[in-house]
Amino acid sequence: MIHIRNKEEIELIKNSALMVSATLTEVAKMLKPGITTLSIDKMADEFIRDNKGVPSFKGYHGFPFSLCISVNEVVVHGFPSNYLLKDGDIVSIDCGVYMNGFHGDSAYTFAIGNVYEETLKLMRVTKESLYLGIAQAKDNNRVGDISYAIEHYTNKINGYGVVRELVGHGVGRQLHEDPNIPNYGRRGDGKKLKEGMVIAIEPMINLGVKEVFTEQDGWTVKTEDLKPSAHFEHTTVIRKTGGVHLSNFANIELAEENNVELNHTYNLKIQSM
C-alpha cells in the first residue's frame, strides 16, 4: 500500500529524518584513521537513544547493529566490527531512526584521509545523482523518472555500475514501504508519484561492474569485482514541482570539512616533529 501523508505526519517523519542527519553529523566529527567501525556504531546507538529515538535498523529482520557501516567494496549492510579505518578508505554510513511513530532513513559516504581521485569522483557523482533523482520526485511523475535520472547520470554519462539488486523505498510508519525506487529504469515507467508520498531515494553506485554478491552472513553486500562503491540517501517528500529532502546533509558536510582540516593540521604537526 502506498501512503499519502498529511502535513502533521510529514513533520513527524522530518523530525526522525533530521535525527538521522544529526547522528551522521556526530559520526562525521569522529571519523579518522585508526578507529573501529564498532566504536562508531556504539556512539550512534547512544546518541540516538539519548535524544529519545530508537535505532530503526537494530533487530530489523535480525540485523544486529544500529548502523550499516560499509567500507570500500562493501555496497551496503556492512556489519560494524573491530576493523580499523585506514587512510584511503571510503565508508558508507546508513542510519535509520524511529521517533513518534515514524522512521527517517539516510546514508552518507565519507572519505578517510587521502582517497584516490577516481574514488572521490565516484562519491561526488553518486551524491549529485541523488539530487537529480530528487528533482524528478514530483507529483504526476513516475518512479521511472527518478530511476532514469540516476542511471543516466551515473552510468550513461560517467560509466559506473548501477546496482540492480538493491533499491530505494517508501518510508513512514514502517522502515520499508511501497513503492520500491530502483536506481535504473525508463522515464514514464512504474508507479505514479503523488504529492505527500514519502520515499527514500538512495543511489548505490559502483566504480566498476554493477554486479554484487552477498557474504555468508546474509547481509554484507559487496561488488563482484571488489572495486569501491558509494551510497547516498535522503528521505524525500513528493511535491508539485520536485522532491524536498527531509533529511539534510548541510551539517554533515560542515563537520566533514572541519574534520578533514583538523586531521590535516594534525598530520602536518606529526610530520614536522
Residue pairs with C-beta under 8 A, 6 or more apart in sequence:
1 177
1 178
2 170
2 177
2 178
2 179
2 191
2 194
2 197
3 170
3 172
3 173
3 177
3 197
3 198
4 194
4 195
4 196
4 197
5 13
5 172
5 196
5 197
5 198
5 237
6 196
9 102
9 172
10 196
10 198
10 237
10 246
12 99
12 100
12 101
12 102
13 102
13 103
13 104
13 171
13 172
13 198
13 235
13 237
13 246
14 104
14 235
14 246
15 99
15 100
15 102
15 104
16 53
16 97
16 98
16 99
16 100
16 102
16 103
16 104
16 235
17 97
17 104
17 105
17 106
17 234
17 235
17 246
17 247
17 248
18 104
18 246
18 247
18 248
19 48
19 51
19 53
19 97
19 99
19 104
20 95
20 96
20 97
20 104
20 105
20 106
20 235
20 247
21 106
21 247
21 248
21 249
21 251
21 252
22 47
22 51
22 251
23 44
23 47
23 48
23 95
23 97
24 93
24 95
24 106
24 108
24 252
25 251
25 252
25 255
26 43
26 44
26 47
26 255
27 40
27 43
27 44
27 67
27 93
27 95
27 110
28 108
28 110
28 252
28 255
28 256
28 259
29 255
29 258
29 259
30 39
30 40
30 43
31 40
31 85
31 91
31 110
31 112
31 256
31 259
32 85
32 112
32 113
32 259
32 263
33 84
33 85
33 86
33 87
33 89
33 112
33 113
34 84
34 85
34 86
35 84
35 85
36 80
36 81
36 82
36 83
36 84
36 85
37 69
37 71
37 78
37 80
37 81
37 83
37 85
37 91
38 80
38 81
38 82
40 67
40 69
40 80
40 93
41 65
41 66
41 67
41 69
41 80
44 55
44 66
44 67
44 95
45 55
45 58
45 66
45 67
48 54
48 55
48 66
48 97
49 55
52 99
53 97
53 98
53 99
54 97
54 98
54 99
55 66
55 67
55 95
55 96
55 97
55 98
56 95
56 96
56 97
56 98
56 103
56 104
56 105
56 175
57 63
57 65
57 66
57 67
57 68
57 94
57 95
57 96
57 175
58 64
58 65
58 66
60 96
60 175
63 77
63 219
64 79
65 79
65 80
66 95
67 80
67 93
67 94
67 95
68 76
68 77
68 78
68 92
68 93
68 94
68 95
68 107
69 78
69 79
69 80
69 91
69 92
69 93
69 94
70 76
70 77
70 78
70 91
70 92
70 94
70 220
70 221
70 229
70 231
71 78
71 83
71 85
71 89
71 90
71 91
71 92
72 89
72 90
72 91
72 228
72 229
73 222
73 223
73 226
73 227
73 228
73 229
74 92
74 220
74 221
74 222
74 229
75 92
75 163
75 166
75 204
75 206
75 212
75 221
75 222
75 223
75 229
75 231
76 92
76 94
76 166
76 204
76 221
76 231
77 94
77 219
77 220
77 221
78 92
78 219
78 220
79 217
79 219
79 220
85 91
85 112
86 112
86 113
87 112
87 113
87 114
88 112
88 113
88 114
88 115
88 116
89 112
89 113
89 115
90 109
90 110
90 111
90 112
90 115
90 119
90 123
90 228
90 230
91 109
91 110
91 112
92 107
92 108
92 109
92 110
92 229
92 230
92 231
93 107
93 108
93 109
93 110
94 105
94 106
94 107
94 231
94 233
95 105
95 106
95 107
96 103
96 104
96 105
96 175
97 103
97 104
98 175
101 173
102 172
102 173
103 171
103 172
103 173
103 174
103 175
104 171
104 235
104 246
104 247
105 171
105 175
105 200
105 233
105 235
105 247
106 200
106 233
106 234
106 235
106 247
107 202
107 231
107 232
107 233
108 232
108 233
108 249
108 252
109 123
109 126
109 127
109 230
109 231
109 232
110 256
111 119
111 120
111 123
113 263
118 207
119 207
119 228
121 158
122 160
122 205
122 207
122 228
122 229
122 230
123 230
125 153
125 154
125 158
125 160
125 205
126 154
126 160
126 203
126 205
126 230
126 231
126 232
127 230
127 232
128 153
129 149
129 150
129 153
129 154
129 183
129 203
129 205
130 150
130 201
130 202
130 203
130 232
130 233
130 234
132 149
132 150
132 153
133 146
133 147
133 149
133 150
133 181
133 183
133 201
133 203
133 243
134 146
134 201
134 234
134 236
134 242
134 243
134 244
134 245
135 149
135 242
135 243
136 145
136 146
136 148
136 149
136 242
136 243
137 146
137 193
137 199
137 201
137 236
137 238
137 239
137 242
137 243
138 193
138 238
138 239
138 240
138 241
138 242
138 243
139 193
139 194
139 195
139 238
139 239
139 240
140 192
140 193
140 194
141 192
141 193
142 187
142 188
142 189
142 190
142 191
142 192
142 193
143 179
143 180
143 181
143 182
143 185
143 189
143 190
143 191
143 193
144 185
144 186
144 187
144 188
144 189
144 190
145 187
145 188
145 193
146 181
146 193
146 201
147 181
147 182
147 183
147 184
147 185
147 186
147 189
147 190
148 185
148 186
148 187
150 162
150 183
150 184
150 201
150 203
151 162
151 183
151 184
151 185
154 160
154 162
154 183
154 203
154 205
155 161
155 162
155 184
155 210
160 205
160 206
160 207
161 205
161 206
161 207
161 208
161 209
161 210
161 211
161 223
162 183
162 184
162 203
162 204
162 205
162 206
162 210
163 183
163 204
163 205
163 206
163 210
163 212
163 229
164 182
164 183
164 184
164 210
165 212
165 221
166 204
166 212
166 221
167 180
167 181
167 182
167 183
167 202
168 180
168 181
168 182
168 183
168 199
168 200
168 201
168 202
168 233
169 176
169 177
169 178
169 179
169 180
169 181
169 199
169 200
170 176
170 177
170 178
170 179
170 197
170 198
170 199
170 200
171 177
171 198
171 199
171 200
171 235
172 198
178 191
179 190
179 191
179 199
181 199
181 200
181 201
181 202
183 202
183 203
183 204
183 205
193 238
194 238
195 238
195 239
195 240
196 237
196 238
197 237
197 238
198 235
198 236
198 237
198 238
198 246
199 235
199 236
199 238
199 243
200 233
200 234
200 235
200 236
201 233
201 234
201 236
201 243
202 231
202 232
202 233
202 234
203 230
203 231
203 232
203 233
204 229
204 230
204 231
205 229
205 230
205 231
206 212
206 223
206 225
206 227
206 228
206 229
207 223
207 227
207 228
207 229
208 223
208 224
208 225
208 227
209 223
209 224
209 225
209 227
211 223
211 224
211 225
212 221
212 222
212 223
212 224
213 221
213 222
213 224
214 220
214 221
214 222
215 221
215 222
223 229
233 247
234 245
234 246
234 247
234 249
235 245
235 246
235 247
236 243
236 244
236 245
236 246
237 243
237 244
237 246
